[in-house]
């Protein structure tokens, strides 16, 4: 499998993509408060959650709400 990039047991869609796949884009979701802080101050806003959706089959592969993961999106 050419697509196998060493990922282990992450959730996959029917195309076999997981959230680490290059085609899969994160969709960031912010709380209203975080959004207002972002507009006003633009500082240190962390998403509330990030959805990973497959661009090919439009399946929601995984929703990440883990704090450590969110920090990557600051
Ligand atoms: Zn897919």
PDB file of the backbone (N, CA, C, O) and the ligand in Angstrom, with CONECT records:
HET     ZN  A 101       1
ATOM      1  N   UNK A   1       0.832  -1.204   0.000  1.00  0.00           N
ATOM      2  CA  UNK A   1       0.000   0.000   0.000  1.00  0.00           C
ATOM      3  C   UNK A   1       0.871   1.260   0.000  1.00  0.00           C
ATOM      4  O   UNK A   1       1.647   1.480   0.930  1.00  0.00           O
ATOM      5  N   UNK A   2       0.743   2.069  -1.023  1.00  0.00           N
ATOM      6  CA  UNK A   2       1.547   3.276  -1.135  1.00  0.00           C
ATOM      7  C   UNK A   2       1.107   4.342  -0.131  1.00  0.00           C
ATOM      8  O   UNK A   2       1.892   5.207   0.257  1.00  0.00           O
ATOM      9  N   UNK A   3      -0.169   4.266   0.286  1.00  0.00           N
ATOM     10  CA  UNK A   3      -0.699   5.283   1.180  1.00  0.00           C
ATOM     11  C   UNK A   3      -0.279   5.098   2.635  1.00  0.00           C
ATOM     12  O   UNK A   3      -0.447   5.993   3.463  1.00  0.00           O
ATOM     13  N   UNK A   4       0.258   3.944   2.925  1.00  0.00           N
ATOM     14  CA  UNK A   4       0.606   3.660   4.302  1.00  0.00           C
ATOM     15  C   UNK A   4       1.826   4.454   4.745  1.00  0.00           C
ATOM     16  O   UNK A   4       2.951   4.174   4.333  1.00  0.00           O
ATOM     17  N   UNK A   5       1.581   5.460   5.599  1.00  0.00           N
ATOM     18  CA  UNK A   5       2.671   6.314   6.046  1.00  0.00           C
ATOM     19  C   UNK A   5       3.017   6.022   7.500  1.00  0.00           C
ATOM     20  O   UNK A   5       3.468   6.903   8.232  1.00  0.00           O
ATOM     21  N   UNK A   6       2.803   4.794   7.901  1.00  0.00           N
ATOM     22  CA  UNK A   6       3.195   4.389   9.235  1.00  0.00           C
ATOM     23  C   UNK A   6       2.175   4.677  10.308  1.00  0.00           C
ATOM     24  O   UNK A   6       2.444   4.447  11.487  1.00  0.00           O
ATOM     25  N   UNK A   7       1.001   5.179   9.931  1.00  0.00           N
ATOM     26  CA  UNK A   7      -0.030   5.409  10.928  1.00  0.00           C
ATOM     27  C   UNK A   7      -0.593   4.071  11.382  1.00  0.00           C
ATOM     28  O   UNK A   7      -0.624   3.107  10.618  1.00  0.00           O
ATOM     29  N   UNK A   8      -1.025   4.023  12.597  1.00  0.00           N
ATOM     30  CA  UNK A   8      -1.413   2.755  13.179  1.00  0.00           C
ATOM     31  C   UNK A   8      -2.902   2.505  13.114  1.00  0.00           C
ATOM     32  O   UNK A   8      -3.407   2.046  12.090  1.00  0.00           O
ATOM     33  N   UNK A   9      -3.617   2.798  14.186  1.00  0.00           N
ATOM     34  CA  UNK A   9      -5.027   2.444  14.246  1.00  0.00           C
ATOM     35  C   UNK A   9      -5.929   3.668  14.312  1.00  0.00           C
ATOM     36  O   UNK A   9      -6.936   3.660  15.020  1.00  0.00           O
ATOM     37  N   UNK A  10      -5.573   4.725  13.575  1.00  0.00           N
ATOM     38  CA  UNK A  10      -6.422   5.901  13.512  1.00  0.00           C
ATOM     39  C   UNK A  10      -7.682   5.585  12.726  1.00  0.00           C
ATOM     40  O   UNK A  10      -7.671   4.709  11.861  1.00  0.00           O
ATOM     41  N   UNK A  11      -8.779   6.297  13.020  1.00  0.00           N
ATOM     42  CA  UNK A  11     -10.012   6.093  12.248  1.00  0.00           C
ATOM     43  C   UNK A  11      -9.796   6.455  10.779  1.00  0.00           C
ATOM     44  O   UNK A  11      -9.063   7.392  10.462  1.00  0.00           O
ATOM     45  N   UNK A  12     -10.432   5.713   9.903  1.00  0.00           N
ATOM     46  CA  UNK A  12     -10.296   5.957   8.474  1.00  0.00           C
ATOM     47  C   UNK A  12     -11.671   6.017   7.820  1.00  0.00           C
ATOM     48  O   UNK A  12     -12.642   5.439   8.309  1.00  0.00           O
ATOM     49  N   UNK A  13     -11.724   6.731   6.702  1.00  0.00           N
ATOM     50  CA  UNK A  13     -12.941   6.690   5.898  1.00  0.00           C
ATOM     51  C   UNK A  13     -12.844   5.516   4.937  1.00  0.00           C
ATOM     52  O   UNK A  13     -11.892   4.736   4.982  1.00  0.00           O
ATOM     53  N   UNK A  14     -13.836   5.402   4.073  1.00  0.00           N
ATOM     54  CA  UNK A  14     -13.869   4.251   3.164  1.00  0.00           C
ATOM     55  C   UNK A  14     -12.760   4.293   2.111  1.00  0.00           C
ATOM     56  O   UNK A  14     -12.444   3.268   1.506  1.00  0.00           O
ATOM     57  N   UNK A  15     -12.163   5.474   1.887  1.00  0.00           N
ATOM     58  CA  UNK A  15     -11.033   5.577   0.956  1.00  0.00           C
ATOM     59  C   UNK A  15      -9.735   5.125   1.610  1.00  0.00           C
ATOM     60  O   UNK A  15      -8.722   4.943   0.934  1.00  0.00           O
ATOM     61  N   UNK A  16      -9.768   4.944   2.926  1.00  0.00           N
ATOM     62  CA  UNK A  16      -8.568   4.526   3.635  1.00  0.00           C
ATOM     63  C   UNK A  16      -7.725   5.682   4.135  1.00  0.00           C
ATOM     64  O   UNK A  16      -6.583   5.482   4.549  1.00  0.00           O
ATOM     65  N   UNK A  17      -8.277   6.901   4.100  1.00  0.00           N
ATOM     66  CA  UNK A  17      -7.534   8.061   4.587  1.00  0.00           C
ATOM     67  C   UNK A  17      -7.776   8.228   6.079  1.00  0.00           C
ATOM     68  O   UNK A  17      -8.900   8.065   6.555  1.00  0.00           O
ATOM     69  N   UNK A  18      -6.726   8.550   6.807  1.00  0.00           N
ATOM     70  CA  UNK A  18      -6.916   8.970   8.186  1.00  0.00           C
ATOM     71  C   UNK A  18      -6.535  10.441   8.298  1.00  0.00           C
ATOM     72  O   UNK A  18      -6.174  11.065   7.300  1.00  0.00           O
ATOM     73  N   UNK A  19      -6.612  10.997   9.502  1.00  0.00           N
ATOM     74  CA  UNK A  19      -6.433  12.443   9.645  1.00  0.00           C
ATOM     75  C   UNK A  19      -5.014  12.906   9.343  1.00  0.00           C
ATOM     76  O   UNK A  19      -4.780  14.102   9.168  1.00  0.00           O
ATOM     77  N   UNK A  20      -4.073  11.985   9.281  1.00  0.00           N
ATOM     78  CA  UNK A  20      -2.704  12.380   8.969  1.00  0.00           C
ATOM     79  C   UNK A  20      -2.445  12.419   7.468  1.00  0.00           C
ATOM     80  O   UNK A  20      -1.372  12.830   7.027  1.00  0.00           O
ATOM     81  N   UNK A  21      -3.434  11.989   6.684  1.00  0.00           N
ATOM     82  CA  UNK A  21      -3.251  11.965   5.235  1.00  0.00           C
ATOM     83  C   UNK A  21      -3.194  13.385   4.668  1.00  0.00           C
ATOM     84  O   UNK A  21      -3.906  14.279   5.126  1.00  0.00           O
ATOM     85  N   UNK A  22      -2.341  13.575   3.672  1.00  0.00           N
ATOM     86  CA  UNK A  22      -2.121  14.904   3.116  1.00  0.00           C
ATOM     87  C   UNK A  22      -3.350  15.552   2.500  1.00  0.00           C
ATOM     88  O   UNK A  22      -3.437  16.779   2.466  1.00  0.00           O
ATOM     89  N   UNK A  23      -4.295  14.772   2.018  1.00  0.00           N
ATOM     90  CA  UNK A  23      -5.494  15.333   1.385  1.00  0.00           C
ATOM     91  C   UNK A  23      -6.539  15.762   2.403  1.00  0.00           C
ATOM     92  O   UNK A  23      -7.416  16.570   2.098  1.00  0.00           O
ATOM     93  N   UNK A  24      -6.446  15.229   3.594  1.00  0.00           N
ATOM     94  CA  UNK A  24      -7.465  15.502   4.612  1.00  0.00           C
ATOM     95  C   UNK A  24      -7.159  16.814   5.311  1.00  0.00           C
ATOM     96  O   UNK A  24      -6.099  16.988   5.911  1.00  0.00           O
ATOM     97  N   UNK A  25      -8.112  17.731   5.219  1.00  0.00           N
ATOM     98  CA  UNK A  25      -7.927  19.060   5.792  1.00  0.00           C
ATOM     99  C   UNK A  25      -8.674  19.191   7.115  1.00  0.00           C
ATOM    100  O   UNK A  25      -9.809  18.729   7.239  1.00  0.00           O
ATOM    101  N   UNK A  26      -8.040  19.821   8.099  1.00  0.00           N
ATOM    102  CA  UNK A  26      -8.746  20.066   9.350  1.00  0.00           C
ATOM    103  C   UNK A  26      -9.738  21.212   9.217  1.00  0.00           C
ATOM    104  O   UNK A  26      -9.430  22.234   8.604  1.00  0.00           O
ATOM    105  N   UNK A  27     -10.931  21.046   9.789  1.00  0.00           N
ATOM    106  CA  UNK A  27     -11.919  22.118   9.865  1.00  0.00           C
ATOM    107  C   UNK A  27     -11.959  22.570  11.314  1.00  0.00           C
ATOM    108  O   UNK A  27     -12.366  21.821  12.203  1.00  0.00           O
ATOM    109  N   UNK A  28     -11.537  23.788  11.536  1.00  0.00           N
ATOM    110  CA  UNK A  28     -11.467  24.276  12.912  1.00  0.00           C
ATOM    111  C   UNK A  28     -12.793  24.868  13.356  1.00  0.00           C
ATOM    112  O   UNK A  28     -13.462  25.572  12.600  1.00  0.00           O
ATOM    113  N   UNK A  29     -13.152  24.578  14.568  1.00  0.00           N
ATOM    114  CA  UNK A  29     -14.374  25.145  15.135  1.00  0.00           C
ATOM    115  C   UNK A  29     -14.025  25.893  16.405  1.00  0.00           C
ATOM    116  O   UNK A  29     -13.342  25.373  17.287  1.00  0.00           O
ATOM    117  N   UNK A  30     -14.508  27.128  16.482  1.00  0.00           N
ATOM    118  CA  UNK A  30     -14.213  27.962  17.638  1.00  0.00           C
ATOM    119  C   UNK A  30     -15.483  28.242  18.417  1.00  0.00           C
ATOM    120  O   UNK A  30     -16.575  28.315  17.852  1.00  0.00           O
ATOM    121  N   UNK A  31     -15.326  28.394  19.700  1.00  0.00           N
ATOM    122  CA  UNK A  31     -16.454  28.856  20.506  1.00  0.00           C
ATOM    123  C   UNK A  31     -16.685  30.333  20.211  1.00  0.00           C
ATOM    124  O   UNK A  31     -15.797  31.012  19.695  1.00  0.00           O
ATOM    125  N   UNK A  32     -17.864  30.827  20.535  1.00  0.00           N
ATOM    126  CA  UNK A  32     -18.188  32.232  20.275  1.00  0.00           C
ATOM    127  C   UNK A  32     -17.230  33.161  21.008  1.00  0.00           C
ATOM    128  O   UNK A  32     -16.779  34.167  20.462  1.00  0.00           O
ATOM    129  N   UNK A  33     -16.931  32.808  22.242  1.00  0.00           N
ATOM    130  CA  UNK A  33     -16.021  33.626  23.046  1.00  0.00           C
ATOM    131  C   UNK A  33     -14.629  33.656  22.414  1.00  0.00           C
ATOM    132  O   UNK A  33     -14.019  34.720  22.302  1.00  0.00           O
ATOM    133  N   UNK A  34     -14.142  32.519  22.013  1.00  0.00           N
ATOM    134  CA  UNK A  34     -12.817  32.449  21.404  1.00  0.00           C
ATOM    135  C   UNK A  34     -12.783  33.263  20.114  1.00  0.00           C
ATOM    136  O   UNK A  34     -11.794  33.930  19.810  1.00  0.00           O
ATOM    137  N   UNK A  35     -13.880  33.198  19.363  1.00  0.00           N
ATOM    138  CA  UNK A  35     -13.973  33.943  18.112  1.00  0.00           C
ATOM    139  C   UNK A  35     -13.913  35.449  18.368  1.00  0.00           C
ATOM    140  O   UNK A  35     -13.246  36.182  17.637  1.00  0.00           O
ATOM    141  N   UNK A  36     -14.615  35.908  19.410  1.00  0.00           N
ATOM    142  CA  UNK A  36     -14.614  37.334  19.744  1.00  0.00           C
ATOM    143  C   UNK A  36     -13.228  37.781  20.200  1.00  0.00           C
ATOM    144  O   UNK A  36     -12.770  38.866  19.841  1.00  0.00           O
ATOM    145  N   UNK A  37     -12.573  36.952  20.983  1.00  0.00           N
ATOM    146  CA  UNK A  37     -11.230  37.290  21.445  1.00  0.00           C
ATOM    147  C   UNK A  37     -10.260  37.358  20.275  1.00  0.00           C
ATOM    148  O   UNK A  37      -9.338  38.174  20.243  1.00  0.00           O
ATOM    149  N   UNK A  38     -10.496  36.488  19.334  1.00  0.00           N
ATOM    150  CA  UNK A  38      -9.639  36.441  18.156  1.00  0.00           C
ATOM    151  C   UNK A  38      -9.797  37.707  17.326  1.00  0.00           C
ATOM    152  O   UNK A  38      -8.817  38.272  16.840  1.00  0.00           O
ATOM    153  N   UNK A  39     -11.052  38.148  17.169  1.00  0.00           N
ATOM    154  CA  UNK A  39     -11.326  39.353  16.385  1.00  0.00           C
ATOM    155  C   UNK A  39     -10.767  40.584  17.099  1.00  0.00           C
ATOM    156  O   UNK A  39     -10.161  41.454  16.475  1.00  0.00           O
ATOM    157  N   UNK A  40     -10.979  40.645  18.410  1.00  0.00           N
ATOM    158  CA  UNK A  40     -10.548  41.807  19.183  1.00  0.00           C
ATOM    159  C   UNK A  40      -9.031  41.832  19.373  1.00  0.00           C
ATOM    160  O   UNK A  40      -8.378  42.840  19.104  1.00  0.00           O
ATOM    161  N   UNK A  41      -8.486  40.717  19.837  1.00  0.00           N
ATOM    162  CA  UNK A  41      -7.084  40.730  20.217  1.00  0.00           C
ATOM    163  C   UNK A  41      -6.169  39.915  19.296  1.00  0.00           C
ATOM    164  O   UNK A  41      -4.980  40.208  19.166  1.00  0.00           O
ATOM    165  N   UNK A  42      -6.734  38.903  18.670  1.00  0.00           N
ATOM    166  CA  UNK A  42      -5.948  38.058  17.776  1.00  0.00           C
ATOM    167  C   UNK A  42      -4.911  37.211  18.488  1.00  0.00           C
ATOM    168  O   UNK A  42      -3.979  36.702  17.865  1.00  0.00           O
ATOM    169  N   UNK A  43      -5.072  37.061  19.782  1.00  0.00           N
ATOM    170  CA  UNK A  43      -4.029  36.377  20.540  1.00  0.00           C
ATOM    171  C   UNK A  43      -4.461  35.000  21.030  1.00  0.00           C
ATOM    172  O   UNK A  43      -5.555  34.823  21.565  1.00  0.00           O
ATOM    173  N   UNK A  44      -3.605  34.071  20.840  1.00  0.00           N
ATOM    174  CA  UNK A  44      -3.683  32.749  21.468  1.00  0.00           C
ATOM    175  C   UNK A  44      -5.035  32.076  21.432  1.00  0.00           C
ATOM    176  O   UNK A  44      -5.483  31.551  22.451  1.00  0.00           O
ATOM    177  N   UNK A  45      -5.683  32.076  20.314  1.00  0.00           N
ATOM    178  CA  UNK A  45      -6.992  31.458  20.252  1.00  0.00           C
ATOM    179  C   UNK A  45      -6.884  29.998  19.834  1.00  0.00           C
ATOM    180  O   UNK A  45      -6.320  29.659  18.793  1.00  0.00           O
ATOM    181  N   UNK A  46      -7.439  29.162  20.674  1.00  0.00           N
ATOM    182  CA  UNK A  46      -7.406  27.737  20.410  1.00  0.00           C
ATOM    183  C   UNK A  46      -8.765  27.279  19.908  1.00  0.00           C
ATOM    184  O   UNK A  46      -9.793  27.696  20.442  1.00  0.00           O
ATOM    185  N   UNK A  47      -8.785  26.439  18.902  1.00  0.00           N
ATOM    186  CA  UNK A  47     -10.088  25.922  18.462  1.00  0.00           C
ATOM    187  C   UNK A  47     -10.744  25.097  19.568  1.00  0.00           C
ATOM    188  O   UNK A  47     -10.068  24.532  20.427  1.00  0.00           O
ATOM    189  N   UNK A  48     -12.062  25.041  19.525  1.00  0.00           N
ATOM    190  CA  UNK A  48     -12.827  24.200  20.446  1.00  0.00           C
ATOM    191  C   UNK A  48     -12.714  22.735  20.045  1.00  0.00           C
ATOM    192  O   UNK A  48     -12.614  21.834  20.877  1.00  0.00           O
ATOM    193  N   UNK A  49     -12.734  22.545  18.735  1.00  0.00           N
ATOM    194  CA  UNK A  49     -12.566  21.199  18.196  1.00  0.00           C
ATOM    195  C   UNK A  49     -12.107  21.300  16.749  1.00  0.00           C
ATOM    196  O   UNK A  49     -12.251  22.344  16.112  1.00  0.00           O
ATOM    197  N   UNK A  50     -11.565  20.226  16.246  1.00  0.00           N
ATOM    198  CA  UNK A  50     -11.148  20.194  14.853  1.00  0.00           C
ATOM    199  C   UNK A  50     -11.720  18.929  14.218  1.00  0.00           C
ATOM    200  O   UNK A  50     -11.498  17.820  14.703  1.00  0.00           O
ATOM    201  N   UNK A  51     -12.451  19.112  13.137  1.00  0.00           N
ATOM    202  CA  UNK A  51     -12.987  17.985  12.394  1.00  0.00           C
ATOM    203  C   UNK A  51     -12.078  17.678  11.217  1.00  0.00           C
ATOM    204  O   UNK A  51     -11.603  18.583  10.532  1.00  0.00           O
ATOM    205  N   UNK A  52     -11.848  16.422  10.996  1.00  0.00           N
ATOM    206  CA  UNK A  52     -11.094  15.997   9.817  1.00  0.00           C
ATOM    207  C   UNK A  52     -12.058  15.316   8.867  1.00  0.00           C
ATOM    208  O   UNK A  52     -12.652  14.288   9.195  1.00  0.00           O
ATOM    209  N   UNK A  53     -12.207  15.895   7.691  1.00  0.00           N
ATOM    210  CA  UNK A  53     -13.174  15.377   6.733  1.00  0.00           C
ATOM    211  C   UNK A  53     -12.464  14.971   5.452  1.00  0.00           C
ATOM    212  O   UNK A  53     -11.568  15.671   4.981  1.00  0.00           O
ATOM    213  N   UNK A  54     -12.861  13.852   4.900  1.00  0.00           N
ATOM    214  CA  UNK A  54     -12.269  13.372   3.654  1.00  0.00           C
ATOM    215  C   UNK A  54     -12.788  14.203   2.478  1.00  0.00           C
ATOM    216  O   UNK A  54     -14.000  14.336   2.313  1.00  0.00           O
ATOM    217  N   UNK A  55     -11.895  14.761   1.663  1.00  0.00           N
ATOM    218  CA  UNK A  55     -12.324  15.574   0.533  1.00  0.00           C
ATOM    219  C   UNK A  55     -12.925  14.736  -0.587  1.00  0.00           C
ATOM    220  O   UNK A  55     -13.596  15.274  -1.467  1.00  0.00           O
ATOM    221  N   UNK A  56     -12.698  13.456  -0.566  1.00  0.00           N
ATOM    222  CA  UNK A  56     -13.190  12.610  -1.647  1.00  0.00           C
ATOM    223  C   UNK A  56     -14.593  12.077  -1.371  1.00  0.00           C
ATOM    224  O   UNK A  56     -15.483  12.202  -2.213  1.00  0.00           O
ATOM    225  N   UNK A  57     -14.793  11.488  -0.201  1.00  0.00           N
ATOM    226  CA  UNK A  57     -16.109  10.903   0.098  1.00  0.00           C
ATOM    227  C   UNK A  57     -16.903  11.752   1.092  1.00  0.00           C
ATOM    228  O   UNK A  57     -18.044  11.426   1.418  1.00  0.00           O
ATOM    229  N   UNK A  58     -16.288  12.856   1.579  1.00  0.00           N
ATOM    230  CA  UNK A  58     -16.956  13.795   2.471  1.00  0.00           C
ATOM    231  C   UNK A  58     -17.348  13.181   3.809  1.00  0.00           C
ATOM    232  O   UNK A  58     -18.254  13.665   4.487  1.00  0.00           O
ATOM    233  N   UNK A  59     -16.664  12.123   4.173  1.00  0.00           N
ATOM    234  CA  UNK A  59     -16.933  11.485   5.457  1.00  0.00           C
ATOM    235  C   UNK A  59     -16.166  12.200   6.559  1.00  0.00           C
ATOM    236  O   UNK A  59     -14.999  12.554   6.386  1.00  0.00           O
ATOM    237  N   UNK A  60     -16.828  12.412   7.692  1.00  0.00           N
ATOM    238  CA  UNK A  60     -16.138  12.946   8.857  1.00  0.00           C
ATOM    239  C   UNK A  60     -15.308  11.823   9.467  1.00  0.00           C
ATOM    240  O   UNK A  60     -15.845  10.881  10.051  1.00  0.00           O
ATOM    241  N   UNK A  61     -14.010  11.936   9.323  1.00  0.00           N
ATOM    242  CA  UNK A  61     -13.122  10.855   9.742  1.00  0.00           C
ATOM    243  C   UNK A  61     -12.931  10.856  11.251  1.00  0.00           C
ATOM    244  O   UNK A  61     -13.036   9.823  11.913  1.00  0.00           O
ATOM    245  N   UNK A  62     -12.646  12.052  11.780  1.00  0.00           N
ATOM    246  CA  UNK A  62     -12.357  12.115  13.202  1.00  0.00           C
ATOM    247  C   UNK A  62     -12.583  13.531  13.705  1.00  0.00           C
ATOM    248  O   UNK A  62     -12.282  14.497  13.004  1.00  0.00           O
ATOM    249  N   UNK A  63     -13.109  13.656  14.907  1.00  0.00           N
ATOM    250  CA  UNK A  63     -13.198  14.948  15.580  1.00  0.00           C
ATOM    251  C   UNK A  63     -12.229  14.939  16.745  1.00  0.00           C
ATOM    252  O   UNK A  63     -12.278  14.065  17.611  1.00  0.00           O
ATOM    253  N   UNK A  64     -11.347  15.927  16.751  1.00  0.00           N
ATOM    254  CA  UNK A  64     -10.345  15.995  17.806  1.00  0.00           C
ATOM    255  C   UNK A  64     -10.668  17.150  18.734  1.00  0.00           C
ATOM    256  O   UNK A  64     -10.861  18.279  18.283  1.00  0.00           O
ATOM    257  N   UNK A  65     -10.729  16.878  20.010  1.00  0.00           N
ATOM    258  CA  UNK A  65     -10.948  17.928  20.999  1.00  0.00           C
ATOM    259  C   UNK A  65      -9.831  17.929  22.035  1.00  0.00           C
ATOM    260  O   UNK A  65      -9.879  18.675  23.013  1.00  0.00           O
ATOM    261  N   UNK A  66      -8.851  17.108  21.818  1.00  0.00           N
ATOM    262  CA  UNK A  66      -7.760  16.971  22.769  1.00  0.00           C
ATOM    263  C   UNK A  66      -6.956  18.262  22.875  1.00  0.00           C
ATOM    264  O   UNK A  66      -6.585  18.853  21.861  1.00  0.00           O
ATOM    265  N   UNK A  67      -6.692  18.694  24.093  1.00  0.00           N
ATOM    266  CA  UNK A  67      -6.021  19.959  24.341  1.00  0.00           C
ATOM    267  C   UNK A  67      -4.660  20.040  23.674  1.00  0.00           C
ATOM    268  O   UNK A  67      -4.321  21.059  23.072  1.00  0.00           O
ATOM    269  N   UNK A  68      -3.892  18.995  23.775  1.00  0.00           N
ATOM    270  CA  UNK A  68      -2.546  18.991  23.189  1.00  0.00           C
ATOM    271  C   UNK A  68      -2.613  19.132  21.671  1.00  0.00           C
ATOM    272  O   UNK A  68      -1.777  19.797  21.059  1.00  0.00           O
ATOM    273  N   UNK A  69      -3.621  18.497  21.074  1.00  0.00           N
ATOM    274  CA  UNK A  69      -3.798  18.613  19.624  1.00  0.00           C
ATOM    275  C   UNK A  69      -4.208  20.025  19.240  1.00  0.00           C
ATOM    276  O   UNK A  69      -3.754  20.555  18.226  1.00  0.00           O
ATOM    277  N   UNK A  70      -5.074  20.640  20.057  1.00  0.00           N
ATOM    278  CA  UNK A  70      -5.560  21.994  19.771  1.00  0.00           C
ATOM    279  C   UNK A  70      -4.431  23.013  19.757  1.00  0.00           C
ATOM    280  O   UNK A  70      -4.471  23.984  19.002  1.00  0.00           O
ATOM    281  N   UNK A  71      -3.438  22.794  20.582  1.00  0.00           N
ATOM    282  CA  UNK A  71      -2.328  23.732  20.680  1.00  0.00           C
ATOM    283  C   UNK A  71      -1.582  23.872  19.350  1.00  0.00           C
ATOM    284  O   UNK A  71      -0.965  24.904  19.083  1.00  0.00           O
ATOM    285  N   UNK A  72      -1.642  22.854  18.542  1.00  0.00           N
ATOM    286  CA  UNK A  72      -0.983  22.902  17.233  1.00  0.00           C
ATOM    287  C   UNK A  72      -1.643  23.921  16.305  1.00  0.00           C
ATOM    288  O   UNK A  72      -1.053  24.353  15.316  1.00  0.00           O
ATOM    289  N   UNK A  73      -2.882  24.296  16.644  1.00  0.00           N
ATOM    290  CA  UNK A  73      -3.642  25.193  15.763  1.00  0.00           C
ATOM    291  C   UNK A  73      -3.648  26.635  16.258  1.00  0.00           C
ATOM    292  O   UNK A  73      -4.313  27.490  15.673  1.00  0.00           O
ATOM    293  N   UNK A  74      -2.927  26.901  17.309  1.00  0.00           N
ATOM    294  CA  UNK A  74      -2.879  28.260  17.829  1.00  0.00           C
ATOM    295  C   UNK A  74      -2.220  29.209  16.823  1.00  0.00           C
ATOM    296  O   UNK A  74      -2.092  30.403  17.093  1.00  0.00           O
TER     297      UNK A  74
HETATM  298 ZN    ZN A 101     -12.867   9.154   1.950  1.00  0.00          ZN
END
